Amino acid sequence: MRITSGGNVGIGDTSPSALFTVGSGDLFQVNSSGQIAAVAGYTQGSGNFSISGSGTFGTGTGAISLNGDTTIAAGKNFTLAMGTGKFLQIYSGVETAATISANSLTSGNILSLTSNSTAAAAGNTGLNIAISGANATNGITRYGLQSAVTATNATSGTNVAGYFSASGATTANYGLIVASGNVGVGVTAPAYKFMVDWNGDGTNSAYVDNSNAWTNGSADYAEYFFTKDTDLQAGEAVCVDSENDNAVKRCQNSGDNDIIGIISTSPSVLGNAPIGRDKDPNYVKTAMLGQIPGKVSTENGEIEIGDNMTSAEIPGYMRKANAGESTVGVALENFDGTKGTIQILISRRNQSLTVEKVEQAVSENIANMDIKDKVDNIMAEAKENLDMQIESTGQSLKQIQNDFVQQDSAVAALQEMQIKIQKQVDLIAEQAETAADFIDSLKISGIVYKDALGNLNLLNGKILAKDIEVENSIKAKDIEAENNLKGKNIELSNDVSGTGKIKGGELKSEPILTKEAEEGAKIYITAKNSTEGKTLYYDEKEIKNKESFVVRIDSPALEEDKDIEFNWLIIK
């Protein structure tokens, strides 16, 4: 040991250059401030602690405290060996606490955190970032984790700002959980739990609202349809394109029966949208349900809220519909201009028979019957008869007056004649009243009217005619035809028609329940499959009035597992 005149102490060192040294060549040094100034391979300079070479700190429970910047030279590694020690950095500065730069990195990771522990406790975390504390500065934004990848590629490549993967757990694997706070994709200040703006323009973002519903600022459901009209604009009416499968086209005709929808501006929900369809100019978003802006004109009069809308003469536009026309929706706004755009509730309806159409047809038929002319003829004939009777009566009265003194019996004849005249007058008045009642009975409001449900009512529920022929369907409480009843569809209720069966090996069916079953009713039974020559029939004694009847077969089918099926029809 050597102690110099300056007070330096050296152990194994003949010329100690520091207050305390160990080993020849000052391998270990402690300066006058009590700090370790050097360890073989480790030096301190300008407040930094540097390690040159591949020196290693010893193991143990002690920690190493670095008061100042710590730098790991390029190409060198900093390894924390397994043990109970921790790497802790406490930073009280105002700038970046730690920086890792790898400007020449060609492969691998800038920062790699790994753990292959087989005895990890609950809550074991690969990277834990916790930022807290009260801010003394207002209006600032603090980020727990911020990632930006803006690398450019010479030819092709992909940048991924965040990639999460979870697998291997037997209970559940979660790629990402956001416990609290709002999440925005393309949205810098999301107002809801989850918001998405595909182009980041801040217009009509989609989001999950406080009822957990996925929504946006629009109100319609739309689907992609093929079209050859690639210049279709939002709000235009489109019709079915009968020349192409699953296609639409701009409506060209006024009151077109094939009107199907309106081109959507920005649908809330979009169907038939596989990846890439939004870039295909031959597909358009066609609104099928909900509220939608639509182009309208007043060529058929001013539009009021509640008016049904159909295609207009102007291609792509809509107008107020006439009774019975096919419609695409209902106006939600008034419009009295020439052309414009209003909100329309999509509510498509096919062309239909309406009360107004029936009234028009009945009025035309009455006009063609010349009823008024016939009534005028009846009234003129009655007046002529009355004038003749009055003239005849006047002559008779004059003759009776001349002969009154000599012929007392003429008085009785006169009275009798007066009674006859009065009867003629009463008869004429009755005929005139009957004719007037007949005219009144022809008023449309008494023959045809619409009930509260919008149903057509003819003479309080009954249709009578010599022949009735219907193109599609007709429904009424009673339909009576003298000769023929023809129609594409004639609907019968379940009480007067149906099907049944007799199980294989049995002689009768289960009771067929219907309130139309009663004595005297005619029940027609037709087999739906082979009866093997056996007869199906019913026994009136087995009819339970207003309840049921039973169908029988004269002998069981030869095949025990073969059911005999049949149709039945009750006609009274």
Secondary structure, DSSP 8 states (H G I E B T S, - for coil): -EE-TTS-EEES-SS--SSEEETTTTSEEE-TTS-EEEETTEEEETTEEEE-SS-----SS------S-----TT------SSS---------SS-S-----TT--SS-SS------SS--TT--S---------SSSS----S---------SS-----S--------SS---S----SS-EEES-SS-SSSEEE-TTSSSSS-EEE-TTS-EE-S--EEEEEEEES-TT--TT-EEEE-TTSTTEEEE--STT-TTEEEEE-SS-SEEES--TTGGG-TTEEEEEEEEEEEEEEE-TTS-B-TT-EEEE-SSTT-EEE--TT--EEEEE-S-B-SSEEEEEEEEEEE-----HHHHHHHHHHHHHHHTHHHHHHHHHHHHHHHHHHHHHHHHHHHHHHHHHTTT-THHHHHHHHHHHHHHHHHHHHHHHHHHHHHHHHHT-HHHHEEE-TT--EEETTTEEEEEEEEEEEE---SEEEEEEEEEEEE----TTTEEEEEE-TT-SB---EE-TT--TT-EEEEEESS--TT--EEE-GGG-BTTTEE-EEESS--SSTT--EEEEEEEE-
